[in-house]
Amino acid sequence: MSADRHEGVGEVRQSANHQEQLIDSLARRLDNWKLTTPAIAFFETHKPLSFIASQSLLVLQPLLTLFLGDASLEDYVMLLEDRSNVDRIICRLEELQGDPGAAEPAVPGEGERSWRR
């Protein structure tokens, strides 16, 4: 696990670079699966419960390793324990989603199907 142990405190914390990699990896997977908008809604709605959600990942660990691949689930648990990381995930998803105006048709008139002929 790529985390730093602080002496005397007994606390394990992830490096900022590792957190960014996890956030980017998670956001890109959700974007590839076309789940960006539902994921943003989910994270916004469940932000106050981020600690409980992080602990529930441990319960669902056998199933989630199928979706998360080789990434250590413990890293995601530690990531979601901090509510500020949930905000960072949401921001990264919104960056990948792009501007609402970017969804316009590539060919002029393609999206403008008129009921009049």
C-alpha positions in Angstrom: 0.0 0.0 0.0 1.5 3.4 -0.9 0.7 5.2 2.3 2.8 7.0 4.8 2.9 6.0 8.5 3.3 9.0 10.8 5.5 8.1 13.8 3.8 8.3 17.2 0.4 8.9 15.8 -0.3 5.4 14.4 -2.2 7.0 11.6 -1.9 5.9 8.0 -2.3 8.6 5.3 -2.0 8.5 1.6 0.3 10.8 -0.3 -1.3 13.6 -2.2 0.0 12.2 -5.5 -1.4 8.8 -4.8 -4.8 10.3 -3.9 -4.8 12.2 -7.2 -4.1 9.0 -9.1 -6.9 7.2 -7.4 -9.4 10.1 -8.0 -8.4 10.3 -11.7 -8.6 6.5 -12.1 -12.0 6.3 -10.5 -13.3 9.3 -12.5 -12.0 8.0 -15.8 -13.6 4.5 -15.2 -16.9 6.1 -14.4 -16.7 8.3 -17.5 -15.8 5.3 -19.7 -18.8 3.5 -18.4 -21.0 6.6 -19.2 -21.9 6.9 -15.5 -20.5 10.4 -15.0 -23.9 12.1 -14.3 -25.3 9.4 -12.0 -21.9 9.3 -10.2 -22.0 13.0 -9.5 -25.5 12.8 -8.2 -24.6 9.8 -6.1 -21.5 11.5 -4.6 -23.4 14.8 -4.0 -26.3 13.0 -2.3 -24.1 10.8 -0.1 -21.4 13.2 0.7 -22.4 13.5 4.4 -22.2 9.7 4.7 -18.8 9.4 3.1 -17.2 7.7 6.1 -20.0 5.1 6.4 -19.7 4.5 2.6 -16.0 4.0 2.9 -16.5 1.4 5.6 -19.2 -0.3 3.5 -16.6 -0.8 0.8 -14.9 -3.2 3.1 -18.0 -5.3 3.4 -18.5 -5.3 -0.4 -14.8 -5.9 -1.1 -15.2 -9.3 -2.8 -17.7 -7.9 -5.3 -16.0 -4.6 -5.9 -12.6 -6.1 -6.8 -14.3 -7.2 -10.0 -14.9 -3.6 -11.0 -11.9 -1.9 -9.5 -9.4 -4.3 -10.8 -6.0 -4.5 -9.2 -6.3 -1.2 -7.3 -6.3 -1.8 -3.5 -9.7 -1.3 -2.1 -8.2 -0.2 1.2 -6.8 2.8 -0.8 -10.3 3.7 -1.9 -11.6 3.3 1.7 -9.0 5.7 3.0 -9.7 8.1 0.1 -13.5 8.2 0.9 -13.0 8.6 4.6 -12.2 12.3 4.0 -15.2 14.3 2.8 -12.9 16.7 0.9 -11.8 13.9 -1.3 -15.4 13.3 -2.3 -15.5 16.9 -3.4 -12.4 16.4 -5.4 -13.9 13.3 -7.1 -17.0 15.3 -8.0 -14.8 18.1 -9.5 -12.8 15.6 -11.5 -16.0 14.0 -12.8 -17.3 17.4 -13.8 -14.1 18.2 -15.6 -14.4 14.9 -17.6 -18.0 15.6 -18.3 -17.1 18.9 -19.9 -19.3 21.9 -20.6 -23.0 21.4 -21.2 -22.6 23.2 -24.6 -20.1 20.5 -25.7 -22.9 18.1 -26.4 -24.2 20.0 -29.4 -24.3 18.0 -32.7 -21.2 18.0 -34.8 -23.1 18.5 -38.1 -25.2 21.7 -38.2 -28.9 20.8 -38.3 -28.4 17.2 -37.3 -30.0 17.6 -33.9 -32.7 19.9 -35.2 -35.2 17.3 -36.5 -38.3 19.3 -37.2 -41.8 17.9 -37.1 -42.5 20.1 -40.0 -41.4 19.0 -43.5 
